[in-house]
């Protein structure tokens, strides 16, 4: 059974937010009668962190932001429901976690309580090969899902995030993730057919299940992206596609990032949807694509039916006619290194502040965001770099993905990190972008949610109050009010 991957070594278990509140007398024993549990300090500390880059610095210092009092590992939906109901009755906070590959602190149990580890719930339950629908458990990791689907059924989900090897299906859905082939297959919210969800009171509901239904508001989408604050996902139905029989690749060089953006826009507006359409600014082109700093590289890959792929790549070639054709080996190089995150750990150990900020915006707003975000970040003291690439494209807009780094003194790592995020995220919002494209909100983005949602924020708060009146589900996240006190970060 696949287990979560540690982001970096954890050298201690000190909780930065203070000692974990004790559970009610006998509570741990009652949970232990339902499913496997642990209260071991080292184990609960490890389970209480994710791949948040700032938390990696704390890990090296022997700290976690907060530590769960108990980790519960249910093996089925009935056990999840029983644990959640018990937490609700006792007013104990409960935070769901899967592969813990998130980069924003979404699965950190800010107020202690119970950490619900769903990774014991793994595997494909059923496959409807005629309809192309897969029923899968939430703790299933990407490689196991794809390997079984391809080998046993000739199918693929088409969801390949950078965290593919270390993330679970439940995490994909809970954080509204995107794969690197999203221009062809869509984001996870387009892939989900239906959900099974345990609500805060322990009741179990199922949503969706039909194509293009019109039976009121889409309740499936209420839980997709809710990050465990509205309910806990215990089963997922996903759309699947036949394994693609053919693939084509191309690479181009544009004199400016804006020229590349315009070519991508025209490709999508013509109806072509190549699986991969990745445009790098001049700095990232030089750093990772063999450029000399004078041009921006566009990588293209499509897969599927031979006729459709040929037509798509013909549209790409026509819209990139003014660009310089580059060797397709650049795509192969990207394929081999696209999920490598080793540089993050290496730079963190050297004291660098390194992170990414991904957003989405209409095509008309992208040039201003491309210019404004790096400028805002580079104005922060100790900033060293702020670069950009386009990673996902759609008919109406695209995702820009910024990578930034700084070298502050050791005692200014946290303040520099916060300042970089404040500068970059607010520049995005000021220039017409959204809060997040696929990494979600978690803790790190929680302070921006009210600003991003505006008058809609009370609507989200009302939904939370209705579904989780005692506020036990992942409290302190998504910018939502909590009954357990103020969030003490940042």
Secondary structure, 3 states (H helix, E strand, C coil): CCCCCCCCCCCCCEECCCCCCCCCCCHHHHHHCCCEEECCHHHHHHHCCCCCHHHHHHHHCCEECCCCCEEEECCCHHHHHHHHHHHHHHCCCEEEECCCCCCCCCCCCCCCCEEEECCCCCCEEEEECCCCEEEECCCCEHHHHHHHHHHHHCEECCCCCCCCCCCEHHHHHHCCCCCCCHHHHCCHHHHEEEEEEECCCCCEEEEECCCCCCCCCCHHHHHCCCCCCCCEEEEEEEECEECCCEEEEEEEEECCHHHHHHHHHHHHHCCCCCCEEEEECHHHHHHHCCCCCCCEEEEEEEEECHHHHHHHHHHHHHHCCCCEEECCHHHHHHHHHCCCCHHHHHHHHCCCEEEEEEEEEEHHHHHHHHHHHHHHHHCCCCEEEEEEEEEEECCCEEEEEEEEEECCCHHHHHHHHHHHHHHHHHHHHHCCCCCCCCCCCCCCCHHHHHHHHHHHHHHHHHHHHHHCCCCCECCCCCCCCCCCCCCCCC
